[in-house]
Amino acid sequence: MAEYTIKVRRFQPESGEGPYWEEFNVDLEPSLSVLDGLLQAKDRDDGSLAVRCSCRAAICGSCGMKINGQSGLGCKTQIGEAQELADKKADAVGGSSAGNAIVIEPMGNMPVVKDLVTDMESTHWTKIRRVTPWLLPHGEPPEREYIVEPESMIDITQSMACIQCGACVSSCLSMEADPDFIGPAALAKAYRFVGDPRDAETHERLHDLADDPHGIYDCTHCFSCIDACPKGVAPMDQIMRLRRKAGEEGIEDPNSGHDHEMAFVKIIEKKGTLDESLLLQESFAPGVKGKLKPSKRAIREMLGSIPTAIRGIKTGKMRSLSKLIPGVHHKLPDQDDVKAIYAHAEEHSEEFNLYIKGEEGELVDENVEKGIERSTDPDTAQEVKNG
């Protein structure tokens, strides 16, 4: 047994007071979970401590919370590991290197109902329903079940693993900046149906999510949702897949998200480094035609970016002339190597699904054991020999 101090952010709405911190001392084996510590404190010290939990086996997704500032599941986080992280964080800022309190808070980006219990209905579940989370097949239903080839479902196995714990929503920096952002959990769920061959509304779904100013192009690639997910769903990866499919469908979104991506890719291919001034132009007025005859929206967006450019000049980010004038930015000396990487990527256009294949080449799916790989081309699903 070891003694741990857990510092819990509490909120008791019936008291009429604001949130406050309270510490509890618990005695547990290091291999037991943070949730076990909370339940011990609730049993021994304060029965009013509110925490949501059910299976205690990282299956139901009920016990989402922040532990030492990181979103995750209380039942999956060992209290010994949480103590090590608390000590490491304290040591990094010059504090004590041992025996620091394990800080536990309710999930972020959601209203707090009581203590560690958040209102998932108003954010998480509302956004899940926003993406129409069910199949929309065409034609008359079959007499029995729909039959699909196993390899055609490989792309969506990762998003199907979601247990709706809300950890990714809690950690999402885009949702902090824009609460209307559809969010990583809902968009990962959207890919589950966009990638399903039985669904007949793929184009409509992609068009809807691309047109929404708070949709697939509102993600800022911060990777927080990937770090937080306890099931390896990697919601940001699913958002990138949605973007890729929207591009393949030829969907030109009004947010210029696709144009921004294409501009980024082309500039790096040409120069090996990012020309930010040119990126701005190419995002809103792509190509020679876009610059000679810019749309009203392009003019509006370019004018609206002036305050951002001024801030860049003041902070020194845009100090040099090469960064201020589009197209003047230098090329990397080994640009041929960068172009070779592009050529190789185009030639080997294949998506590696880590959820299916596992780390270090470990095979974790029956289909992959048989040698089935799936190309990024949705019409290609071929069997190849391993090795």
DRENZALO-552167 format. One record per residue (C-alpha): residue in one letter; x, y, z; residue number from 1. Coordinates in steps of 0.25 Angstrom, whole numbers, plus 2048, in hexadecimal, padded with zeros to 3 digits. Example, Ala and Ser with C-alpha at 12.3 -4.5 7.8 and 13.67 -1.06 7.14 Angstrom:
2
SITE;A;831;7EE;81F;1
SITE;S;837;7FC;81D;2
END
This chain:
387
SITE;M;800;800;800;1
SITE;A;804;80E;7FD;2
SITE;E;7FE;81B;802;3
SITE;Y;7FA;826;7F7;4
SITE;T;7F4;833;7F8;5
SITE;I;7EA;837;7EE;6
SITE;K;7E6;845;7EB;7
SITE;V;7D8;846;7E6;8
SITE;R;7D1;852;7DF;9
SITE;R;7C3;852;7E5;10
SITE;F;7B6;859;7E2;11
SITE;Q;7AA;857;7EB;12
SITE;P;79F;85F;7E4;13
SITE;E;795;85D;7F0;14
SITE;S;79E;865;7F9;15
SITE;G;79D;872;7F0;16
SITE;E;7AD;873;7F0;17
SITE;G;7B7;873;7E5;18
SITE;P;7C1;867;7E2;19
SITE;Y;7CB;864;7EC;20
SITE;W;7D7;85A;7EF;21
SITE;E;7D7;84F;7F9;22
SITE;E;7E2;845;7FC;23
SITE;F;7E0;837;801;24
SITE;N;7EA;82D;805;25
SITE;V;7E8;81F;800;26
SITE;D;7EF;811;802;27
SITE;L;7F0;809;7F6;28
SITE;E;7FA;7FF;7EE;29
SITE;P;801;807;7E3;30
SITE;S;7FB;7FE;7D9;31
SITE;L;7EC;802;7DC;32
SITE;S;7E5;80E;7D5;33
SITE;V;7E3;81C;7D8;34
SITE;L;7D4;819;7D8;35
SITE;D;7D7;80F;7E3;36
SITE;G;7DD;81A;7EB;37
SITE;L;7D1;823;7E9;38
SITE;L;7C7;818;7ED;39
SITE;Q;7CF;816;7F9;40
SITE;A;7CF;825;7FD;41
SITE;K;7C0;824;7FA;42
SITE;D;7BE;818;803;43
SITE;R;7C7;81D;80F;44
SITE;D;7C7;82C;80F;45
SITE;D;7BB;832;807;46
SITE;G;7AF;82B;801;47
SITE;S;7AB;838;7FA;48
SITE;L;7B7;837;7F1;49
SITE;A;7B1;835;7E3;50
SITE;V;7B8;82C;7D8;51
SITE;R;7B2;825;7CC;52
SITE;C;7B6;817;7CA;53
SITE;S;7B1;809;7C6;54
SITE;C;7B9;7FD;7C1;55
SITE;R;7C7;801;7C7;56
SITE;A;7CD;7FA;7BB;57
SITE;A;7CF;805;7B1;58
SITE;I;7C3;800;7A9;59
SITE;C;7B7;809;7AC;60
SITE;G;7BE;816;7AB;61
SITE;S;7B7;81C;7B7;62
SITE;C;7C3;821;7C0;63
SITE;G;7C9;82B;7B7;64
SITE;M;7D0;836;7BF;65
SITE;K;7DD;83E;7BF;66
SITE;I;7E9;838;7C6;67
SITE;N;7F5;841;7C8;68
SITE;G;7EF;84A;7BD;69
SITE;Q;7EE;83E;7B3;70
SITE;S;7E0;839;7AF;71
SITE;G;7DE;82A;7B0;72
SITE;L;7D7;81F;7B7;73
SITE;G;7D8;81E;7C6;74
SITE;C;7D7;80F;7C6;75
SITE;K;7E2;80E;7BC;76
SITE;T;7EC;817;7C3;77
SITE;Q;7F4;810;7CD;78
SITE;I;7F6;818;7DA;79
SITE;G;804;815;7DA;80
SITE;E;806;81A;7CC;81
SITE;A;7FE;827;7D0;82
SITE;Q;807;829;7DC;83
SITE;E;813;828;7D3;84
SITE;L;80E;833;7C9;85
SITE;A;80A;83C;7D5;86
SITE;D;818;83B;7DA;87
SITE;K;81E;83D;7CC;88
SITE;K;815;84A;7CA;89
SITE;A;819;850;7D8;90
SITE;D;828;84D;7D6;91
SITE;A;827;854;7C8;92
SITE;V;823;861;7CF;93
SITE;G;82C;860;7DA;94
SITE;G;823;859;7E4;95
SITE;S;824;84D;7EC;96
SITE;S;829;840;7E5;97
SITE;A;820;837;7ED;98
SITE;G;813;836;7F4;99
SITE;N;80B;840;7EC;100
SITE;A;7FC;840;7EC;101
SITE;I;7F6;839;7E0;102
SITE;V;7ED;844;7DA;103
SITE;I;7DF;83F;7D5;104
SITE;E;7D5;848;7CE;105
SITE;P;7C8;847;7C6;106
SITE;M;7CA;846;7B7;107
SITE;G;7CB;852;7AF;108
SITE;N;7C2;859;7A4;109
SITE;M;7B6;854;7AC;110
SITE;P;7AD;85A;7B6;111
SITE;V;7B0;854;7C4;112
SITE;V;7A4;84E;7CB;113
SITE;K;7AA;84B;7D8;114
SITE;D;7B9;848;7DC;115
SITE;L;7BE;83F;7D1;116
SITE;V;7B1;83D;7CA;117
SITE;T;7AF;845;7BD;118
SITE;D;7A3;847;7B4;119
SITE;M;7A7;83F;7A8;120
SITE;E;799;841;7A2;121
SITE;S;79A;850;79F;122
SITE;T;7A8;84E;798;123
SITE;H;7AC;840;795;124
SITE;W;79F;839;791;125
SITE;T;799;845;78A;126
SITE;K;7A5;845;781;127
SITE;I;7A5;836;77F;128
SITE;R;796;838;77A;129
SITE;R;79A;843;771;130
SITE;V;7A2;839;768;131
SITE;T;796;830;766;132
SITE;P;79C;824;76D;133
SITE;W;795;819;766;134
SITE;L;796;812;758;135
SITE;L;78E;818;74D;136
SITE;P;78E;80D;742;137
SITE;H;787;80E;735;138
SITE;G;77C;805;72F;139
SITE;E;774;7FB;735;140
SITE;P;77A;7F4;741;141
SITE;P;77E;7E5;73F;142
SITE;E;776;7DA;744;143
SITE;R;781;7D7;74F;144
SITE;E;78E;7DF;752;145
SITE;Y;796;7E7;749;146
SITE;I;7A3;7DF;744;147
SITE;V;7B0;7E6;742;148
SITE;E;7BE;7E1;740;149
SITE;P;7C6;7E1;74D;150
SITE;E;7D1;7E9;747;151
SITE;S;7C8;7F4;743;152
SITE;M;7C5;7F7;751;153
SITE;I;7D4;7F8;755;154
SITE;D;7D4;808;754;155
SITE;I;7C9;80A;75E;156
SITE;T;7CE;800;769;157
SITE;Q;7D6;80B;770;158
SITE;S;7CA;814;771;159
SITE;M;7C1;809;775;160
SITE;A;7C9;807;782;161
SITE;C;7C4;814;788;162
SITE;I;7BE;812;795;163
SITE;Q;7B8;820;796;164
SITE;C;7C0;824;7A3;165
SITE;G;7C1;832;79E;166
SITE;A;7D0;833;7A2;167
SITE;C;7D3;839;794;168
SITE;V;7C9;843;795;169
SITE;S;7CE;847;7A3;170
SITE;S;7DC;849;79D;171
SITE;C;7D9;850;790;172
SITE;L;7DF;85D;78E;173
SITE;S;7D7;861;782;174
SITE;M;7CA;85F;78B;175
SITE;E;7D0;869;795;176
SITE;A;7D2;873;78B;177
SITE;D;7C5;870;783;178
SITE;P;7BA;869;78C;179
SITE;D;7B2;867;77F;180
SITE;F;7BD;85E;779;181
SITE;I;7B6;851;776;182
SITE;G;7C1;84A;77E;183
SITE;P;7CB;83E;77D;184
SITE;A;7C1;833;782;185
SITE;A;7B6;837;779;186
SITE;L;7BF;838;76D;187
SITE;A;7C5;82B;770;188
SITE;K;7B7;825;771;189
SITE;A;7B4;82C;763;190
SITE;Y;7BF;824;75D;191
SITE;R;7BA;817;762;192
SITE;F;7AE;819;758;193
SITE;V;7B5;821;74D;194
SITE;G;7BF;815;74C;195
SITE;D;7B4;80A;74D;196
SITE;P;7B1;804;73F;197
SITE;R;7A3;802;743;198
SITE;D;7A0;811;744;199
SITE;A;79A;818;738;200
SITE;E;79B;827;73D;201
SITE;T;7AB;828;73D;202
SITE;H;7AB;834;734;203
SITE;E;7A0;83B;73C;204
SITE;R;7A6;838;749;205
SITE;L;7B4;83E;744;206
SITE;H;7AD;84A;73E;207
SITE;D;7A6;84D;74A;208
SITE;L;7B3;84C;753;209
SITE;A;7BB;854;749;210
SITE;D;7B1;85F;748;211
SITE;D;7AF;861;757;212
SITE;P;7B9;86C;75C;213
SITE;H;7BA;864;768;214
SITE;G;7BC;857;761;215
SITE;I;7C8;84E;75C;216
SITE;Y;7D1;85B;759;217
SITE;D;7D0;860;767;218
SITE;C;7D9;856;76D;219
SITE;T;7E7;85C;76F;220
SITE;H;7EF;84F;770;221
SITE;C;7F3;851;77E;222
SITE;F;7F4;842;781;223
SITE;S;7EE;843;78F;224
SITE;C;7E2;83A;78B;225
SITE;I;7EC;82F;787;226
SITE;D;7F3;830;794;227
SITE;A;7E7;830;79C;228
SITE;C;7DF;824;795;229
SITE;P;7E0;818;79E;230
SITE;K;7DC;80F;792;231
SITE;G;7E6;813;787;232
SITE;V;7DA;819;77F;233
SITE;A;7E3;825;77B;234
SITE;P;7D8;82E;778;235
SITE;M;7E1;838;770;236
SITE;D;7E5;82D;767;237
SITE;Q;7D6;82B;764;238
SITE;I;7D4;83A;761;239
SITE;M;7E0;839;757;240
SITE;R;7D9;82D;750;241
SITE;L;7CC;835;74F;242
SITE;R;7D4;841;749;243
SITE;R;7DB;837;73F;244
SITE;K;7CE;831;73B;245
SITE;A;7C8;83F;739;246
SITE;G;7D3;843;730;247
SITE;E;7D2;836;728;248
SITE;E;7C3;839;726;249
SITE;G;7C7;847;721;250
SITE;I;7C0;84E;72C;251
SITE;E;7C4;85D;72C;252
SITE;D;7C0;862;739;253
SITE;P;7BD;871;73C;254
SITE;N;7C6;871;747;255
SITE;S;7D2;870;73E;256
SITE;G;7D7;864;746;257
SITE;H;7DA;85B;73A;258
SITE;D;7E1;866;733;259
SITE;H;7E9;869;73F;260
SITE;E;7EE;85B;740;261
SITE;M;7F1;85A;731;262
SITE;A;7F9;867;732;263
SITE;F;801;862;73E;264
SITE;V;804;855;737;265
SITE;K;808;85C;72A;266
SITE;I;811;867;731;267
SITE;I;819;85C;739;268
SITE;E;81B;854;72C;269
SITE;K;820;860;724;270
SITE;K;829;866;72F;271
SITE;G;82A;85C;73B;272
SITE;T;827;867;745;273
SITE;L;81A;86F;747;274
SITE;D;818;87C;740;275
SITE;E;80D;882;74A;276
SITE;S;80A;88E;741;277
SITE;L;808;886;735;278
SITE;L;800;87C;73D;279
SITE;L;7F6;886;741;280
SITE;Q;7F4;88A;732;281
SITE;E;7F3;87C;72D;282
SITE;S;7E9;878;738;283
SITE;F;7DF;883;734;284
SITE;A;7E3;886;725;285
SITE;P;7EA;87A;720;286
SITE;G;7F1;87A;712;287
SITE;V;7F4;885;709;288
SITE;K;7E5;886;705;289
SITE;G;7E1;888;714;290
SITE;K;7EB;893;716;291
SITE;L;7E7;89B;709;292
SITE;K;7D9;89A;70B;293
SITE;P;7D7;897;71A;294
SITE;S;7C9;895;720;295
SITE;K;7C2;89E;72A;296
SITE;R;7C5;894;734;297
SITE;A;7D3;893;731;298
SITE;I;7D5;8A2;732;299
SITE;R;7CD;8A2;73F;300
SITE;E;7D6;897;745;301
SITE;M;7E3;89E;741;302
SITE;L;7DF;8AB;747;303
SITE;G;7DA;8A4;753;304
SITE;S;7E8;89E;755;305
SITE;I;7EF;8AB;756;306
SITE;P;7EE;8AC;765;307
SITE;T;7F4;89E;766;308
SITE;A;800;8A2;75D;309
SITE;I;802;8AF;765;310
SITE;R;803;8A6;772;311
SITE;G;80D;89D;76B;312
SITE;I;816;8AA;767;313
SITE;K;815;8AF;775;314
SITE;T;819;8A2;77C;315
SITE;G;824;8A0;772;316
SITE;K;81F;894;76B;317
SITE;M;81D;89B;75E;318
SITE;R;829;8A4;75F;319
SITE;S;831;8A1;753;320
SITE;L;82D;8A5;745;321
SITE;S;82D;897;740;322
SITE;K;822;894;749;323
SITE;L;81A;8A0;746;324
SITE;I;81A;89F;737;325
SITE;P;812;893;731;326
SITE;G;81B;88A;728;327
SITE;V;828;890;72D;328
SITE;H;82B;886;738;329
SITE;H;837;87E;736;330
SITE;K;837;86F;732;331
SITE;L;83F;864;739;332
SITE;P;84C;860;733;333
SITE;D;848;852;732;334
SITE;Q;83B;854;72C;335
SITE;D;83C;848;722;336
SITE;D;83C;83F;72E;337
SITE;V;82F;845;733;338
SITE;K;829;843;725;339
SITE;A;82E;834;725;340
SITE;I;826;832;732;341
SITE;Y;81A;838;72B;342
SITE;A;81C;82F;71F;343
SITE;H;81E;823;729;344
SITE;A;811;826;730;345
SITE;E;809;827;724;346
SITE;E;80E;81A;71E;347
SITE;H;80C;813;72B;348
SITE;S;7FE;819;72E;349
SITE;E;7FA;80F;73A;350
SITE;E;7F5;812;747;351
SITE;F;7FB;80B;753;352
SITE;N;7F0;808;75E;353
SITE;L;7F8;807;76B;354
SITE;Y;7EB;803;772;355
SITE;I;7EA;7F6;769;356
SITE;K;7F9;7F3;767;357
SITE;G;7FE;7F7;775;358
SITE;E;80B;7FD;779;359
SITE;E;819;7F6;775;360
SITE;G;812;7EF;76A;361
SITE;E;809;7E7;774;362
SITE;L;7FD;7E1;76D;363
SITE;V;7F1;7E3;775;364
SITE;D;7E6;7E0;76B;365
SITE;E;7E2;7D3;764;366
SITE;N;7E1;7D9;757;367
SITE;V;7EF;7DF;757;368
SITE;E;7F4;7D1;75C;369
SITE;K;7EF;7CC;74E;370
SITE;G;7F6;7D8;747;371
SITE;I;7EB;7E1;744;372
SITE;E;7EF;7F0;742;373
SITE;R;7E6;7FB;73E;374
SITE;S;7EB;806;735;375
SITE;T;7E6;815;737;376
SITE;D;7DF;812;72A;377
SITE;P;7D1;80F;72E;378
SITE;D;7CF;806;723;379
SITE;T;7DC;7FE;726;380
SITE;A;7DC;7F2;730;381
SITE;Q;7E7;7E8;72D;382
SITE;E;7ED;7DC;733;383
SITE;V;7FC;7DC;734;384
SITE;K;806;7D3;73A;385
SITE;N;80C;7D7;747;386
SITE;G;81B;7DA;747;387
END
